[in-house]
């Protein structure tokens, strides 16, 4: 009989969510295309403690090799990073390893160790700086698409969640237009208020209020894709009690206003028509 996984080895709900995102067709498609284009691998890693407010793309150098991490955000929180495989940039090319060799000499490393480090350095692909910078721009755009996909996945039903959380999500989605309260949802799924808060936050990574606001904004985004829907009507139809609250929540979660979102969609449709 297989041993039951311990707490230390059982993946958290957040780790499972990021793994599901990494296994999605969207990520797999871009992962393959990026490798074909640059020869570099792509991976998706969860944001660790202290990294949820890291919003900038960052390129770091280890052993003279460049690695770039691009944040994937849901609202104002970074949930993961798209990370490139290591590469030698040209230029500086071998100059990068000269710095590494000097540091190794300063640390009293042997000639054999430096030779092994050089062999490791030479085993990695090379990328022109201009091409690498262009690839980072492409990755930033992909990160936005992946974030939208993650946002939709977060509010979908998932099989690995506890029944209480799944049932609570279903109840919330069915009653978004109403004045939802924490007590009402806890009663609907037949658990105590304290237990529900703890379980829901652990499974979704969001407080009840944040989840409801995110779910309402996600529904509003779908409704705003229909030109016949007025922004004011959408705000009240998804459960916001005022237009100002809707606008603030929409911008906080999507980094744009409802009007800007709709204008961007309209512009995208016009460009599609022009290139068709």
C-alpha positions, 0 to 999 in steps of 0.5 A: 500500500502506498504511504499517504503523502506527508504535509511536506511533500503534498503540493499546495493548492497554489502549486497545483494551480500553477502546474495546471496553468503550465500544463495548459494548451496556451502555455504549451503552445507558446513554450514550443514556439519560443523554443523554435524561435530562440532555442531557449526553454521556458518554464513557469514557477510559482511566486514565492513569499515576498515575490507577490509584489514583484512586477518588473521583468528582470534579467539576472546573470549566474555563472555569466549566463543570462536568465530572464523572469517575467511576472504573471499577475492576477490583479495586483498580485504576481502569482508566477514567473515565466522563466527562460533557459540560460543563454550566453549573450553576444556581446559580451560573449566570452567577456562574461565568463572572464568575470566569472573566472576572475571571481573564481580565482579570487575564491581560490578555485583550482584550474580544473574547477575553472575549466569545468565552469568554462565547459558548462558556460560553453555548453549553453546556446548563444543569443544576440542581445538585440534578439534577446531583448525582442524575445523579452518583449514577446514574453511580456505580451505572453505573460498578459495572455497567460494572466487572463487565462489564469484569471478564468481558471481561478474562478472555474470549478476544479476537481482537486478542491474540497467539496465545500469550496466547489459548492461555495464557488457555484453558489457565488456564481449563481448569486453574483447579482445579489448582495452576497455575505460571508455568512450566507455562503457559509450557511449555504455550504453547511460549515461554520464561518471560521472553518469556511474562511480558513478553507476558502482562503487556503484553496483559492489564495483569496479572501471571500470579498476579493474572490467575489469582486474578481468573479464579478469583474470576470463576468463583467468582462464577458458582458462588455464584449457584447457592444449592446451592453451598457457599462452602467447596466453591466455594473449592476447586473454583476452585483456592484452597488455603485458605478464608482465601486465597479470602476475602482474594482475593475481597474484594480483587478485588470489594470484598466477601466471598463471603458478602456477595456471596451476600447481595446477590444474595439481596436483589436477587432478593427485591426483584425478586420483590416488584416483579414 
